[in-house]
Amino acid sequence: MRILVTGATGKVGGAVVRAALADGHEVRALVRDPARGGRRLPGAARLVVGDVTDQATLRPAVDGVDIVFNAMGVPEQWLPDPGLFERVNVAGSANVARAAADAGVRRLVHTSTIDVFDALPGGHFDETNLATAPKQTPYERSKQRAERAVLDAAGDVEVVVVNPATVYGFPPYGPTSMEGRMFRPALRGRLPVVPPGGFGLVFTEGLARGHLAAADAGRPGERYILSDAHVSLRELTAAVVSVAGRGRPPRATIPPVLASALAAGGELVARMIRQPPPLARGQLHYLRWNAVPDASRARAELGWEPTPLAEGLRRTLAELDRG
């Protein structure tokens, strides 16, 4: 099939490009910077220049395409300009959906997040627990609105939504990635404490397989949670050290009240220097939510299988060592 992947130079989009090429599909990768795209993507991918915030640039990219994977987005929980969440995550996704509809694309797989669901802190949730009220952080609200924008703009295109847990695995590693901020320090024995809470995790390459399965077998209009496991940050970093056979796990968890004060203070400094804080309040909110995602629907309907944590960490650490 002929496939277009937006966000192709990102963590999720890059994994989808690799998986689609491995399955023998003809892949177009939407990029803003072809030089960077050429460095990050396999040579078999056809680079097409476009920007999701400019719908006119998307028309050549979607022409003749069977399936669009809308894997782009701003994943950070803090930005110096919060309006970027709306311009990229919401308006950009709507632009992709409209372009797909105008081009007669058969199906669009939209990458969302588990943040759009509701659950009590520490509780469990599945696809039936979609939040009905706006959530607490600009990122979460943008992802809620992005889902609705895609469904509203897609016309006759079949839309399937994929809701990943926290993504880890292969590059790129951004300035706020946990591979750089947590895995590497733990491996060097330089991570004495971690924030409270935890999250569901999903490995990049398994997540990409889930995207392809959603394109093949997902029901139009449905959502599919993709999550391998749920861990606390302390459990995760201990697993990193155990799998690597080196480093030192953190000795303690930061008390929640202190973590909140550090996050608030860090954002004050971040606004002045326009650099991400070590721990954003939105990120801490997500960690303390600590809810457990249920991926049973994806396993039953898509035939998707989670990646065991030890395997995903082993492959991730091998990539880190190569870098």
C-alpha positions in Angstrom: 0.0 0.0 0.0 1.0 3.6 -0.4 1.4 5.2 3.0 2.1 8.7 4.3 3.5 9.2 7.8 3.5 12.7 9.4 5.9 13.3 12.2 8.3 11.0 10.4 11.4 12.3 12.0 9.9 11.9 15.5 10.0 8.9 17.8 6.6 7.5 16.9 6.6 8.4 13.3 10.1 7.2 12.6 9.2 3.8 14.1 6.1 3.6 11.9 8.2 4.4 8.8 10.6 1.6 9.7 7.8 -0.9 10.4 5.9 0.0 7.2 9.0 -0.4 5.0 9.8 -3.7 6.7 6.2 -4.9 5.7 6.9 -3.9 2.1 4.7 -0.8 1.9 5.6 2.3 -0.3 6.2 4.9 2.3 6.2 8.7 2.1 7.6 10.6 5.0 6.4 14.1 5.6 9.3 16.3 6.7 9.9 20.1 7.1 13.6 19.7 6.7 14.7 17.2 4.1 18.3 17.3 5.3 17.4 16.2 8.8 14.9 13.7 7.4 17.6 12.2 5.2 19.8 11.7 8.3 17.1 10.1 10.4 15.1 8.0 8.0 15.8 4.9 6.0 16.8 5.6 2.4 13.8 3.6 1.1 11.4 6.2 2.5 10.4 8.9 0.0 10.7 12.3 1.6 8.0 14.9 0.9 8.3 18.4 2.2 5.3 19.8 4.0 4.2 21.4 7.2 1.0 20.3 9.0 0.3 24.0 10.0 0.0 24.8 6.3 -2.7 22.7 4.6 -1.7 23.7 1.1 1.7 22.0 1.5 -0.1 18.7 2.4 -1.9 18.3 -0.9 1.0 16.8 -2.9 1.9 14.6 0.1 -1.5 12.9 0.3 -2.1 12.6 -3.4 -2.6 8.9 -4.4 -2.1 7.7 -0.8 -4.1 4.8 0.6 -3.4 5.3 4.4 -2.2 8.3 6.4 -0.5 7.8 9.8 -0.8 11.1 11.6 2.0 10.5 14.0 3.1 14.1 14.4 2.6 16.3 17.5 4.2 18.3 20.3 4.7 15.7 23.1 6.2 18.0 25.8 4.3 18.8 29.0 5.7 22.4 29.0 6.4 24.9 26.4 7.5 28.6 26.6 4.7 29.2 24.1 1.7 27.1 25.1 -0.1 28.2 21.9 2.0 25.8 20.0 0.0 22.9 21.4 -3.1 24.4 19.7 -1.4 25.2 16.4 0.3 21.9 15.9 -1.6 19.2 17.8 -5.1 20.5 17.1 -5.1 22.7 14.0 -2.3 20.6 12.4 -4.2 17.4 12.9 -7.3 18.9 11.4 -5.3 20.0 8.4 -4.0 16.5 7.9 -7.5 15.0 8.1 -9.0 17.6 5.7 -6.2 17.0 3.2 -6.7 13.2 3.5 -10.5 13.7 2.9 -9.9 15.9 -0.1 -7.5 13.4 -1.6 -9.9 10.4 -1.2 -7.6 8.6 1.3 -9.2 5.4 2.5 -8.1 5.4 6.2 -6.3 7.7 8.7 -4.6 6.3 11.8 -4.3 9.2 14.3 -1.8 9.0 17.1 -3.3 10.3 20.3 -2.4 9.5 23.9 -3.7 7.8 27.0 -4.0 11.3 28.6 -7.4 11.7 27.0 -8.9 9.1 29.4 -10.3 9.4 32.9 -9.5 7.4 36.0 -9.0 7.9 39.7 -5.3 8.3 40.7 -3.8 4.8 40.8 -7.0 3.4 39.2 -7.5 1.4 36.0 -9.0 2.5 32.7 -9.8 1.3 29.2 -11.2 2.9 26.0 -14.7 3.3 27.6 -13.3 5.8 30.1 -12.9 8.7 27.7 -12.7 12.0 29.6 -15.7 14.2 28.9 -14.4 17.4 30.6 -11.3 19.3 29.6 -8.2 17.9 31.4 -5.8 19.8 33.6 -2.8 20.6 31.4 -2.4 22.4 28.0 -0.9 19.3 26.5 -3.7 17.0 27.6 -6.4 19.5 26.4 -4.8 19.8 23.0 -4.8 16.0 22.6 -8.5 15.9 23.5 -9.3 18.6 21.0 -7.1 17.0 18.4 -9.1 13.8 18.4 -12.3 15.7 18.0 -10.8 17.8 15.2 -9.7 14.8 13.2 -13.0 13.1 13.5 -14.8 16.3 12.5 -12.6 17.1 9.5 -12.1 13.6 8.1 -15.3 13.4 6.0 -15.6 9.9 4.5 -12.1 8.9 5.6 -12.1 5.9 8.0 -10.4 7.2 11.2 -8.9 4.8 13.8 -7.3 6.4 16.9 -4.3 4.9 18.6 -3.7 5.9 22.3 -0.2 5.1 23.3 1.1 5.0 26.9 4.4 6.8 27.6 6.8 6.0 24.7 10.3 4.8 25.1 12.8 3.1 22.8 14.7 4.1 19.7 15.8 7.7 18.9 15.4 10.5 18.5 15.9 11.5 22.1 14.7 15.0 22.8 15.8 17.3 25.6 13.1 16.0 27.9 13.3 12.3 27.0 13.4 9.9 29.9 16.2 8.0 28.1 18.4 11.0 28.5 17.1 12.4 31.8 16.7 9.1 33.6 18.2 6.1 31.9 21.7 7.5 31.3 22.1 9.0 34.8 20.9 5.7 36.4 23.5 3.8 34.3 26.2 6.2 35.6 25.0 5.9 39.2 24.0 9.6 39.2 20.3 9.4 39.9 19.9 9.3 43.6 16.1 10.2 43.7 13.2 10.1 41.3 9.8 11.9 41.3 6.8 10.1 42.7 4.3 8.1 40.6 4.5 6.1 37.5 2.9 5.4 34.1 2.1 2.9 31.4 5.0 2.3 29.0 5.1 1.2 25.3 8.2 0.4 23.3 8.6 2.3 20.0 8.9 -0.8 17.7 5.9 -2.5 19.3 3.9 0.7 19.1 4.7 0.9 15.4 3.3 -2.6 14.9 0.2 -1.5 16.7 -0.2 1.3 14.3 0.0 -1.0 11.3 -2.4 -3.4 13.0 -4.9 -0.5 13.5 -4.6 0.4 9.9 -5.4 -3.2 8.9 -7.9 -4.3 11.4 -9.0 -1.4 13.5 -12.7 -0.5 13.6 -13.5 3.0 12.1 -14.2 5.5 14.9 -12.7 3.3 17.6 -9.7 4.0 20.0 -7.0 1.4 20.9 -4.8 1.8 23.9 -1.3 0.5 23.4 0.6 -0.1 26.6 3.2 -2.8 27.5 3.3 -2.5 31.3 2.7 -0.1 34.2 5.6 0.8 36.4 6.7 3.4 39.0 9.7 5.5 38.1 11.6 3.8 40.8 10.7 0.4 39.4 11.6 1.5 35.9 15.0 2.8 36.8 15.8 -0.3 38.8 14.9 -2.4 35.8 17.2 -0.3 33.6 20.1 -0.9 35.9 19.3 -4.6 36.2 19.0 -5.2 32.4 22.2 -3.2 31.8 24.1 -4.9 34.6 25.7 -1.6 35.6 24.8 1.7 37.3 22.9 2.2 40.5 19.1 2.5 41.0 17.7 5.6 42.8 17.7 5.3 46.6 14.5 7.3 47.3 11.4 8.9 45.9 10.9 12.6 46.2 8.0 13.4 48.6 5.0 14.7 46.6 4.9 18.1 48.4 8.6 18.7 47.7 8.2 17.5 44.1 5.3 20.0 43.5 7.4 22.9 44.9 10.4 21.9 42.7 8.2 21.7 39.6 6.7 25.1 40.3 10.0 26.7 40.9 11.6 25.0 37.9 8.9 26.4 35.6 9.5 30.0 37.0 13.2 29.6 36.0 12.3 27.9 32.7 10.1 30.9 31.7 13.0 33.2 32.2 15.6 31.1 30.3 13.1 29.6 27.9 14.4 26.1 28.4 12.4 23.1 29.6 12.3 22.6 33.4 13.8 19.4 34.9 10.2 18.5 36.0 7.2 20.3 34.6 4.1 20.6 36.7 2.1 18.9 33.9 4.6 16.0 33.9 4.3 15.6 37.6 0.5 15.7 37.4 0.7 12.8 34.9 3.1 10.9 37.1 0.9 11.3 40.2 -2.1 10.3 38.2 -0.4 6.9 38.1 -3.3 5.2 36.4 -3.0 1.8 34.8 -4.0 1.5 31.1 -5.8 -1.7 29.9 -4.7 -2.7 26.3 -7.1 -5.7 26.1 -9.0 -4.3 23.2 -5.9 -3.9 21.0 -4.9 -7.5 21.9 -8.3 -8.9 21.1 -9.2 -6.9 18.0 -5.9 -6.1 16.5 -3.9 -9.2 17.5 -1.3 -6.8 19.1 1.1 -8.1 21.6 3.0 -5.9 24.1 6.7 -6.0 24.2 8.1 -7.4 27.5 9.8 -4.7 29.5 13.1 -6.5 29.7 13.2 -6.9 25.9 12.3 -3.3 25.2 14.9 -2.0 27.7 17.6 -4.3 26.3 17.0 -3.0 22.8 16.8 0.6 24.0 20.0 0.4 26.0 21.8 -1.1 22.9 20.7 2.0 21.0 21.9 4.3 23.7 25.3 2.6 23.8 25.5 3.1 20.0 24.8 6.8 20.4 
